[in-house]
Amino acid sequence: MAFKIIASQCTNCTACEAECPNLAISEKDGTFVIDPAKCTECIGHFGSPQCEAVCPVDNTCVIDPNYPRYQAAAE
């Protein structure tokens, strides 16, 4: 599943944007959003999602159940 940012909790601190290895996070209309087509949950880059790890507000970067779990391409 891709992650999403709960807009009402986002403080616009920008911490998550710089940490995303897939450039999936951007600012839109005064808050940050995650592009689910680019989000890999940091699989293959880090042991845990970096947006969630660096966000100063608990439960702001959360799993979006509207998208299936990320599956890395078969090698």
PyRosetta script that sets phi, psi and omega in degrees:
from pyrosetta import init, pose_from_sequence

init()
pose = pose_from_sequence("MAFKIIASQCTNCTACEAECPNLAISEKDGTFVIDPAKCTECIGHFGSPQCEAVCPVDNTCVIDPNYPRYQAAAE")
pose.set_psi(1, 145.3)
pose.set_omega(1, 174.7)
pose.set_phi(2, -78.0)
pose.set_psi(2, 160.7)
pose.set_omega(2, 173.7)
pose.set_phi(3, -92.5)
pose.set_psi(3, 161.1)
pose.set_omega(3, 174.1)
pose.set_phi(4, -138.1)
pose.set_psi(4, 160.7)
pose.set_omega(4, 178.1)
pose.set_phi(5, -108.9)
pose.set_psi(5, 126.8)
pose.set_omega(5, 177.0)
pose.set_phi(6, -73.6)
pose.set_psi(6, 105.6)
pose.set_omega(6, -172.5)
pose.set_phi(7, -56.6)
pose.set_psi(7, -39.3)
pose.set_omega(7, -176.9)
pose.set_phi(8, -68.8)
pose.set_psi(8, -15.0)
pose.set_omega(8, 179.8)
pose.set_phi(9, -104.8)
pose.set_psi(9, -12.6)
pose.set_omega(9, -176.8)
pose.set_phi(10, -69.3)
pose.set_psi(10, 128.3)
pose.set_omega(10, -179.8)
pose.set_phi(11, -96.9)
pose.set_psi(11, 4.1)
pose.set_omega(11, -179.4)
pose.set_phi(12, 59.5)
pose.set_psi(12, 35.8)
pose.set_omega(12, -177.7)
pose.set_phi(13, -76.7)
pose.set_psi(13, -16.1)
pose.set_omega(13, 179.3)
pose.set_phi(14, 73.9)
pose.set_psi(14, 2.3)
pose.set_omega(14, -177.2)
pose.set_phi(15, -59.1)
pose.set_psi(15, -40.7)
pose.set_omega(15, -175.4)
pose.set_phi(16, -70.7)
pose.set_psi(16, -37.8)
pose.set_omega(16, -174.2)
pose.set_phi(17, -57.8)
pose.set_psi(17, -45.8)
pose.set_omega(17, -177.9)
pose.set_phi(18, -71.5)
pose.set_psi(18, -23.4)
pose.set_omega(18, -176.7)
pose.set_phi(19, -87.2)
pose.set_psi(19, -15.0)
pose.set_omega(19, -175.3)
pose.set_phi(20, -73.5)
pose.set_psi(20, 117.7)
pose.set_omega(20, -179.0)
pose.set_phi(21, -72.8)
pose.set_psi(21, -11.9)
pose.set_omega(21, -176.8)
pose.set_phi(22, -107.8)
pose.set_psi(22, 4.3)
pose.set_omega(22, -177.5)
pose.set_phi(23, 54.4)
pose.set_psi(23, 38.2)
pose.set_omega(23, -177.9)
pose.set_phi(24, -88.1)
pose.set_psi(24, -9.5)
pose.set_omega(24, -175.6)
pose.set_phi(25, -107.8)
pose.set_psi(25, 131.6)
pose.set_omega(25, 178.1)
pose.set_phi(26, -147.4)
pose.set_psi(26, 164.3)
pose.set_omega(26, 178.5)
pose.set_phi(27, -87.7)
pose.set_psi(27, 135.8)
pose.set_omega(27, 178.0)
pose.set_phi(28, -145.9)
pose.set_psi(28, 122.8)
pose.set_omega(28, 177.2)
pose.set_phi(29, 53.0)
pose.set_psi(29, 40.7)
pose.set_omega(29, 174.4)
pose.set_phi(30, 86.2)
pose.set_psi(30, 5.2)
pose.set_omega(30, 176.5)
pose.set_phi(31, -142.7)
pose.set_psi(31, 169.4)
pose.set_omega(31, -179.9)
pose.set_phi(32, -98.0)
pose.set_psi(32, 145.2)
pose.set_omega(32, -179.6)
pose.set_phi(33, -132.6)
pose.set_psi(33, 156.7)
pose.set_omega(33, 177.5)
pose.set_phi(34, -111.8)
pose.set_psi(34, 126.8)
pose.set_omega(34, 176.2)
pose.set_phi(35, -78.2)
pose.set_psi(35, 110.9)
pose.set_omega(35, -176.2)
pose.set_phi(36, -63.8)
pose.set_psi(36, -23.1)
pose.set_omega(36, 178.6)
pose.set_phi(37, -72.1)
pose.set_psi(37, -21.0)
pose.set_omega(37, -179.9)
pose.set_phi(38, -102.7)
pose.set_psi(38, -19.6)
pose.set_omega(38, -175.3)
pose.set_phi(39, -73.3)
pose.set_psi(39, 126.1)
pose.set_omega(39, 177.2)
pose.set_phi(40, -114.8)
pose.set_psi(40, 12.4)
pose.set_omega(40, -176.4)
pose.set_phi(41, 60.5)
pose.set_psi(41, 19.9)
pose.set_omega(41, -178.5)
pose.set_phi(42, 67.7)
pose.set_psi(42, 13.5)
pose.set_omega(42, 176.8)
pose.set_phi(43, -62.1)
pose.set_psi(43, 131.7)
pose.set_omega(43, -178.2)
pose.set_phi(44, 88.5)
pose.set_psi(44, -7.8)
pose.set_omega(44, 179.2)
pose.set_phi(45, -118.0)
pose.set_psi(45, -47.6)
pose.set_omega(45, -176.1)
pose.set_phi(46, -139.4)
pose.set_psi(46, 164.7)
pose.set_omega(46, 179.6)
pose.set_phi(47, -77.0)
pose.set_psi(47, -15.9)
pose.set_omega(47, 178.6)
pose.set_phi(48, -148.9)
pose.set_psi(48, 158.2)
pose.set_omega(48, 178.8)
pose.set_phi(49, -60.8)
pose.set_psi(49, 124.2)
pose.set_omega(49, -175.4)
pose.set_phi(50, -72.5)
pose.set_psi(50, -30.6)
pose.set_omega(50, 177.8)
pose.set_phi(51, -60.8)
pose.set_psi(51, -43.7)
pose.set_omega(51, 179.3)
pose.set_phi(52, -66.3)
pose.set_psi(52, -39.3)
pose.set_omega(52, -177.2)
pose.set_phi(53, -67.4)
pose.set_psi(53, -37.2)
pose.set_omega(53, -175.1)
pose.set_phi(54, -96.2)
pose.set_psi(54, -12.6)
pose.set_omega(54, -178.1)
pose.set_phi(55, -65.4)
pose.set_psi(55, 127.9)
pose.set_omega(55, -179.0)
pose.set_phi(56, -76.2)
pose.set_psi(56, -9.1)
pose.set_omega(56, -178.5)
pose.set_phi(57, -112.9)
pose.set_psi(57, 114.6)
pose.set_omega(57, -179.4)
pose.set_phi(58, -55.1)
pose.set_psi(58, 142.0)
pose.set_omega(58, 175.8)
pose.set_phi(59, 59.9)
pose.set_psi(59, 34.4)
pose.set_omega(59, 175.0)
pose.set_phi(60, -99.0)
pose.set_psi(60, -39.6)
pose.set_omega(60, 173.1)
pose.set_phi(61, -97.8)
pose.set_psi(61, 109.5)
pose.set_omega(61, -173.4)
pose.set_phi(62, -133.1)
pose.set_psi(62, 161.9)
pose.set_omega(62, 176.3)
pose.set_phi(63, -63.3)
pose.set_psi(63, 136.4)
pose.set_omega(63, 175.7)
pose.set_phi(64, -98.5)
pose.set_psi(64, 106.8)
pose.set_omega(64, -176.6)
pose.set_phi(65, -68.2)
pose.set_psi(65, -5.7)
pose.set_omega(65, 179.0)
pose.set_phi(66, -78.3)
pose.set_psi(66, -5.7)
pose.set_omega(66, -178.4)
pose.set_phi(67, -125.7)
pose.set_psi(67, 143.8)
pose.set_omega(67, 179.6)
pose.set_phi(68, -70.3)
pose.set_psi(68, 161.6)
pose.set_omega(68, 176.7)
pose.set_phi(69, -58.4)
pose.set_psi(69, 144.7)
pose.set_omega(69, 177.7)
pose.set_phi(70, -66.9)
pose.set_psi(70, 135.1)
pose.set_omega(70, 176.0)
pose.set_phi(71, -120.0)
pose.set_psi(71, 118.3)
pose.set_omega(71, 178.3)
pose.set_phi(72, -66.0)
pose.set_psi(72, 147.5)
pose.set_omega(72, -179.9)
pose.set_phi(73, -64.1)
pose.set_psi(73, 140.6)
pose.set_omega(73, 177.8)
pose.set_phi(74, -66.7)
pose.set_psi(74, 139.4)
pose.set_omega(74, -179.8)
pose.set_phi(75, -90.5)
pose.dump_pdb("model.pdb")
